[in-house]
Amino acid sequence: MMNMALAGLVVLVIGDSQMVGQHYLLTNTHDALTRQGAIVHSYGMCGTVPWDWLTAVPITCGRLERHENGQAVIDMKPALRWSVLDLIDKHHPNLVVIELSDAMAEFGADEMSRRWVSNEVQSLTSRITARNVPCTWVGPVWGAEGAPYYKSALRVKEYAQFLAQSVAPCRFIDSTAFAQPGEWPTVDGEHLTQAGYRQWGQDIATALGSQVAAKR
């Protein structure tokens, strides 16, 4: 039986390149949340870290948005970044879902800058919760070892564990729990195939429904 704990809730979803594609999370998480009765507004900007969602400055990488049952609107021309605070004021969400992970993990580097990651995370979570809006952070998914993004199972695990300890007062979804390393194939080492995004999107929505139900 489908968990309808999200029914009637306005959910704002923001994310990085894992959102920016017709068959990425923008389609799959959005649809899965909608099937649970949520009113969903999704935004994605590729290559972004948390601070990028706090200032409306130019972005050249491309951005994408989708609202409720509408189609995705893709804008690959240079445009202003969205401010999550402006989006909160616009949509008045009951929940903000944050999928911002890969750009901070420093794949390929010898070490991950934990202080920088913590500062980035807190810069966003503190401002969202100051608006009295609960939030959930979605952690990284497994990828493929090596070039071009140099993801590694060891770094993904380290990074996910660190995020889990850093995102409070937001709740955390551990995407590494949804599959084994290498179980979901990728198209480029980082971004999943269509089937992988479909499963990841459904797993995120299921986890969110369980979190909301547990708080009631």
ZATI-298651 format. One record per residue (C-alpha): residue number from 1; residue in three letters; x, y, z. Coordinates in steps of 0.25 Angstrom, whole numbers. Layout:
# residues N
PT    n  res     xx     yy     zz
PT  NUM  Ala      X      Y      Z
...
# end
This chain:
# residues 216
PT    n  res     xx     yy     zz
PT    1  Met      0      0      0
PT    2  Met      5     14     -4
PT    3  Asn      9     23      8
PT    4  Met      1     35      7
PT    5  Ala      8     43     18
PT    6  Leu     12     54      8
PT    7  Ala     -3     56      3
PT    8  Gly     -6     71      2
PT    9  Leu      8     75      6
PT   10  Val     15     85     -2
PT   11  Val     29     80     -5
PT   12  Leu     41     88    -11
PT   13  Val     52     80    -17
PT   14  Ile     65     86    -21
PT   15  Gly     77     79    -27
PT   16  Asp     90     78    -36
PT   17  Ser     92     71    -49
PT   18  Gln     86     59    -44
PT   19  Met     73     67    -46
PT   20  Val     76     74    -59
PT   21  Gly     71     64    -69
PT   22  Gln     57     59    -74
PT   23  His     60     45    -69
PT   24  Tyr     67     49    -56
PT   25  Leu     62     52    -42
PT   26  Leu     54     63    -48
PT   27  Thr     45     53    -54
PT   28  Asn     46     42    -45
PT   29  Thr     46     48    -31
PT   30  His     36     58    -35
PT   31  Asp     26     48    -41
PT   32  Ala     28     38    -29
PT   33  Leu     25     49    -19
PT   34  Thr     13     54    -27
PT   35  Arg      8     39    -27
PT   36  Gln      8     40    -12
PT   37  Gly     -1     53    -12
PT   38  Ala      9     64    -10
PT   39  Ile      9     77    -18
PT   40  Val     23     77    -23
PT   41  His     32     88    -29
PT   42  Ser     45     84    -34
PT   43  Tyr     58     92    -38
PT   44  Gly     71     87    -43
PT   45  Met     84     95    -46
PT   46  Cys     96     87    -51
PT   47  Gly    110     88    -44
PT   48  Thr    104     95    -32
PT   49  Val    108     94    -17
PT   50  Pro     99    100     -6
PT   51  Trp    104    114     -6
PT   52  Asp    100    115    -21
PT   53  Trp     86    114    -16
PT   54  Leu     87    126     -7
PT   55  Thr     90    137    -17
PT   56  Ala     83    140    -30
PT   57  Val     96    142    -39
PT   58  Pro     98    137    -53
PT   59  Ile    100    122    -56
PT   60  Thr    104    117    -70
PT   61  Cys    103    102    -68
PT   62  Gly     88    101    -69
PT   63  Arg     76    100    -61
PT   64  Leu     62     93    -61
PT   65  Glu     49     94    -53
PT   66  Arg     36     87    -52
PT   67  His     23     90    -45
PT   68  Glu     12     80    -40
PT   69  Asn      7     72    -52
PT   70  Gly     13     81    -62
PT   71  Gln     25     78    -72
PT   72  Ala     39     81    -69
PT   73  Val     44     95    -74
PT   74  Ile     59     94    -78
PT   75  Asp     68    107    -80
PT   76  Met     82    104    -84
PT   77  Lys     84    119    -87
PT   78  Pro     92    127    -77
PT   79  Ala     82    131    -66
PT   80  Leu     82    135    -52
PT   81  Arg     83    125    -41
PT   82  Trp     71    122    -33
PT   83  Ser     71    126    -18
PT   84  Val     65    116     -9
PT   85  Leu     60    127      0
PT   86  Asp     52    133    -11
PT   87  Leu     47    120    -15
PT   88  Ile     42    117     -1
PT   89  Asp     35    131     -1
PT   90  Lys     29    127    -14
PT   91  His     23    113    -11
PT   92  His     22    113      4
PT   93  Pro     26     99      5
PT   94  Asn     24     89     16
PT   95  Leu     37     82     13
PT   96  Val     50     85      6
PT   97  Val     57     74     -1
PT   98  Ile     72     76     -4
PT   99  Glu     80     68    -14
PT  100  Leu     93     74    -14
PT  101  Ser    105     64    -13
PT  102  Asp    115     61    -23
PT  103  Ala    121     75    -26
PT  104  Met    126     75    -11
PT  105  Ala    131     61    -10
PT  106  Glu    144     65    -17
PT  107  Phe    145     52    -24
PT  108  Gly    159     49    -29
PT  109  Ala    166     57    -18
PT  110  Asp    174     50     -7
PT  111  Glu    165     56      4
PT  112  Met    151     62      5
PT  113  Ser    151     76     11
PT  114  Arg    142     73     23
PT  115  Arg    142     88     28
PT  116  Trp    138     93     14
PT  117  Val    127     83     13
PT  118  Ser    122     86     27
PT  119  Asn    122    101     24
PT  120  Glu    115     99     11
PT  121  Val    104     90     17
PT  122  Gln    101     99     29
PT  123  Ser    101    112     20
PT  124  Leu     88    106     14
PT  125  Thr     82     98     25
PT  126  Ser     83    109     35
PT  127  Arg     75    119     25
PT  128  Ile     65    109     22
PT  129  Thr     62    105     36
PT  130  Ala     62    120     40
PT  131  Arg     49    121     31
PT  132  Asn     43    110     40
PT  133  Val     43    100     29
PT  134  Pro     47     85     31
PT  135  Cys     57     80     21
PT  136  Thr     63     66     17
PT  137  Trp     76     65     10
PT  138  Val     78     54      0
PT  139  Gly     92     47      1
PT  140  Pro    100     43    -11
PT  141  Val     98     30    -19
PT  142  Trp    108     20    -24
PT  143  Gly    115     23    -37
PT  144  Ala    126     16    -45
PT  145  Glu    141     16    -41
PT  146  Gly    150     25    -49
PT  147  Ala    150     35    -60
PT  148  Pro    144     45    -64
PT  149  Tyr    138     48    -50
PT  150  Tyr    147     39    -42
PT  151  Lys    136     34    -33
PT  152  Ser    140     23    -23
PT  153  Ala    132     15    -14
PT  154  Leu    141     18     -3
PT  155  Arg    139     33     -4
PT  156  Val    124     32     -6
PT  157  Lys    123     24      7
PT  158  Glu    132     34     14
PT  159  Tyr    125     46      9
PT  160  Ala    111     40     12
PT  161  Gln    115     37     26
PT  162  Phe    120     51     28
PT  163  Leu    108     57     22
PT  164  Ala     99     49     31
PT  165  Gln    106     56     43
PT  166  Ser    106     70     37
PT  167  Val     92     73     32
PT  168  Ala     84     74     45
PT  169  Pro     74     80     47
PT  170  Cys     71     75     34
PT  171  Arg     68     60     33
PT  172  Phe     77     51     24
PT  173  Ile     74     40     13
PT  174  Asp     85     31     11
PT  175  Ser     85     27     -4
PT  176  Thr     96     17     -2
PT  177  Ala     86      8      6
PT  178  Phe     77      7     -7
PT  179  Ala     87     -2    -15
PT  180  Gln    101     -8    -15
PT  181  Pro    113     -1    -21
PT  182  Gly    112     -3    -36
PT  183  Glu     98     -9    -36
PT  184  Trp     92      3    -43
PT  185  Pro    100      6    -56
PT  186  Thr    104     20    -60
PT  187  Val    105     26    -74
PT  188  Asp    118     34    -70
PT  189  Gly    122     29    -56
PT  190  Glu    113     39    -49
PT  191  His    100     40    -55
PT  192  Leu     91     28    -55
PT  193  Thr     83     21    -66
PT  194  Gln     69     23    -68
PT  195  Ala     65     11    -60
PT  196  Gly     75     15    -48
PT  197  Tyr     68     29    -47
PT  198  Arg     54     22    -47
PT  199  Gln     58     14    -35
PT  200  Trp     66     24    -28
PT  201  Gly     54     34    -30
PT  202  Gln     44     24    -24
PT  203  Asp     54     21    -12
PT  204  Ile     55     35     -9
PT  205  Ala     40     38     -9
PT  206  Thr     38     25      0
PT  207  Ala     48     30     10
PT  208  Leu     42     44     10
PT  209  Gly     28     38     13
PT  210  Ser     34     29     24
PT  211  Gln     41     41     30
PT  212  Val     28     50     30
PT  213  Ala     20     39     35
PT  214  Ala     29     36     47
PT  215  Lys     28     51     51
PT  216  Arg     13     51     52
# end
